[in-house]
Amino acid sequence: MSRARQPPLVTGISPNEGTPWTKVTIRGENLGTGHNDLIGLSICGHNCLLTAEWMSASKIVCRVGPAKDDKGEIIVTTRSGGKGTSTVSFKVLKHEKIGILDQSAVWVDEMNYYDMRTDRNKGISPLSLRPANPLGIDIDKGKVPLKDLESMFPGMSGDFTSENFSATWYLIENHSATSFEQLRMAAGNLKKQASKKNEGSLAYVKGGLSTFFEAQDALAAIHQKLESDGTEKVEGSMTRRLENILNRASNTADTLFQEVLGRKDKADSTRNALNVLQRFKFLFNLPLNIERNIQKGDYDVVINDYEKAKSLFGNTEVPVFKKVYAEVETRIGALRNLLLDKLLETPSTLHDQKRYIRYLSDLHAPGDPAWQCIVAQHKWILQLMQNCKEDFIKEQRVGGGGLELDGELRSSALSRISHTASLKRGSSFQTPRDDSWHYKSPQQVRFVEKLSDVVISQLPNFWKLWISYVNGSLFSETGEKSGQVEKLKKNARQRQNDFKGMIEEVTRRLVQLVRGSLLPTTLPQDQRRLYGGWDTKTILTGAWLTQVIHTIRLTHEALSALEIPNDMLQVIQDLLLDLRVHCLLTTLQQTAEDVKRLPEKEDWIVDNEGITSLPAQFEQCMVQMLQSLKEPMECKPGEVNVFQQELAQDEACKLCVGIMKAFINCLEQLSTKTDGDIDTSHLPVDMGSPDVFGSIHEDFSPSPEQRLLIILSNCQYLERHTFLNLAEHLEKHSFTTADKITRVSREAVRELDERLFESYIEKKSDPIVGSLEPGIYAGYFDWKDCLPPTGVRSYLKEALVSIISVHAEVFTVSKELVPRVLSRIIESVSEEMSRLMQCVSSFSKNGALQARLEICALKDAVATYLTSESQASFKQALEALPQLQSGADKKLLEELLNKFKSSMQFQLTCFQPSSVQPVKR
């Protein structure tokens, strides 16, 4: 390895002082091996490398810059030797300021010239070129605010270098406190400065006489030479003689070397031709290189070579160059056609589309390739959507074979999102978690998912292509502006309405195809033929419609994320509203059908409250229905509340009332069913088995009267609990007509309750009431002729036992029904007793006592369940009897009543208030 060079050493500088921009010569040792070796030069800390001229290893010439330090070293840095040192220093002198109107006998370097009018914002103050105190007296600043001065002298200035200088402003600002004598002295100073300027011109001329004399001598010498040259008239001027001599020498040389020069010219021509081929081999090889690079797909190389050739030979007049360049243009024309074909091919990626458009733009292809691509993509998206529909219709006709389609659906992002969302929904529909889900889902659902997947996969790139087209990034990666790019951007802005129509057509086609598959009645007749054709026998459930709504919402969100204006997506919002309304009504209709099948699940097993599981099953059915409606009825951003639509609200209210009435009708049907009418198809056991109910609950099969009681108990529970709970659920889920639904439902169940209650009372009270009259007159009993009473007769005890049996029957089902039923039966019995007593024409003493005994015994026994009506009837019956006259009769009556109560104490216990709970069967 060679030894490294010594570091540079500066030993001298000439001159060693001067103002900035002074030209200096630096001398020293090891100052570099050449201009490229010199990498640093500083004088007094200022970098002077920009003005440095390397002369030799011992000499460098440069200009001194505006250094900050007054005196400093000269440091040279080279690649070969590194940073050097200096044994000398340079002193920077201050500029001698030469004013605009000052005279100078030498040339003034314009670099140092200062224009006060244009350079006010630079580092040197304009006042530095003028005397700081033109009056020559002490400045005594006043306290007048600047704002006051500006208001006093609008548009003027106190700066004496300004064009709008105001002397009054200057004096107020700088000499407001100066005495009059001082101002007189200042006026004298100004006069002296004016007289010095007049004398300065003469002094300037005296000082520069030598310069004038030198210029005068030089001009005189030139003039004398020209005069002497013009006096030689015989042989002409000196220049003319020189020209003749040269011409004669040239002719002689041509004669001597004509042949040699001819051969030389031929050789030069050959050499020049070879040089041309070598020099311009780029052009001559370009057609072949273009062909090769096109085959390899190196379109960037082709475009760069073409641009280079076009700049060099585009306007050439050389025939051979024109011929070769024409061949290049032919190849480029073929490339343009090839790139345009590739651009319009479908399918293609957004990256490829942008690449081909940029290539065509760089090749200056005629027309507007970007717009042609946008139009082709638009047609292709519409065709994809139509093909999607036709594929599903064809699959429907051949009986289903969309294996490939299902595979595509499973791979799409939209389908995976929709599948996951449907699994998370708390609805009655549960999607299977295996791959067979697509085969079980209805065709319309799969079609909507596939169609949405097509739109989401294609429209974003279509939109991004348009955005790149509008902002010009489609034509230039670097964002540079050119005439062609600006022209294309202008074309794009003019086509905004056309592109808006394309987006609207795509969204409108999406909506029309979805409506044709799910809501064909919302389409006009002519569009129904184009976009319909689906099997209308299959009615989608609310759960499948919810999934469809979820899919359309995902599509809307994906398109909104592209910042597509909302007015272009409004048709999708309208579709969503119609789908949500359709889902609401369909779910309510399906729930009504489900409710009609609830009687099949009635097991007649009552709980401690006297109700069966049927009301709970009904409430659960309704709650599940409302939960399944939660997602489709939820208002996403930009969506309308379904329940604010008057038609939808009225129809939903009507269907909800229909559901409630359907369940009430089910209760009425159950109340009239017999054992043979029970539909046991829903039970998972062999219903032909004789012990079928025994396997359910202890061989329990209710009688018709028990059925009535159970249904009555259920009706009461519905009115007091279930319907109120459902009202809360309806309000929670935004049903605005919840109050109306609840009111109508409670009225209907109350009406059913009254009918069933009257039916039960009729069945139970008629036998008891009918047995009273025969019992009273059994054995030819006569009120006029009877024995003294010995106790309550059997007919009344039998009537009480019958009432007790009703009490037991009712108590077994529902404790709450006991007062209502017994009060009504006792009203009928008391009314009959009153009628019978009033029909007796006369009573004997014993007959009156016997009648009073029996009426009082009956009244005291059922005192807990007496109502105002029954008490009035008992009162009328007692008033129809003769009053007891003697104390002995009253005592006897009391003894017999006590005897009756004592003997019937156990039986009468059920009529006493008790906290005993009903027995659960």
Secondary structure, DSSP 8 states (H G I E B T S, - for coil): --------EEEEEESSEE-TT-EEEEEEE---SSTTTEEEEEETTEE-GGG-EEEETTEEEEE----SSSEEEEEEEETTTEE-EES-EEEE-------SS---SS---GGG---TTT-TTSSS-GGGGS-S-TT-S--B-----HHHHHHHSTT-BS-TTSTTB-HHHHHHHHHTT--HHHHHHHHHHHHHHHHHHHHHHHHHHHHTHHHHHHHHHHHHHHHHHHHHHHT--SS--HHHHHHHHHHHHHHHHHHHTHHHHHHHHHHHHHHHHHHHHHHTHHHHHHHHHHHHHHHHT-HHHHHHHHHHHHHHHTT---HHHHHHHHHHHHHHHHHHHHHHHHHH-SS--HHHHHHHHHHHHHTT-SS-HHHHHHHHHHHHHHHHHHHHHHHHHHHHHHT---HHHHHHHHHSHHHHHHHHHHHH--SS----SSTTHHHHS-HHHHHHHHHHHHHHHHHHHHHHHHHHHHHSTTT-SS----HHHHHHHHHHHHTHHHHHHHHHHHHHHHHHHHHHHH-GGGS-HHHHHHH----TTS---HHHHHHHHHHHHHHHHHHHTTT--GGGGHHHHHHHHHHHHHHHHHHHHHHHHHHHTGGGG------TTS--SHHHHHHHHHHHHHHHHHHHHS--TT---GGGSHHHHHHHHHHHHHHHHHHHHHHHHHHH--GGG---TTSSS-TTSTTHHHHHHTT----HHHHHHHHHHHHHHIIIIIHHHHHHHHHHTT-TTHHHHHHHHHHHHHHHHHHHHHHHHHHHHHHHHHHHHHHHTTTS--SSS-----S--HHHHHHHHHHHHHHHHHHHH-TTHHHHHHHHHHHHHHHHHHHHHHH-----HHHHHHHHHHHHHHHHHTGGG--HHHHHHHHHHHHTS----SHHHHHHHHHHHHHHHHHTHHHHGGGS---------
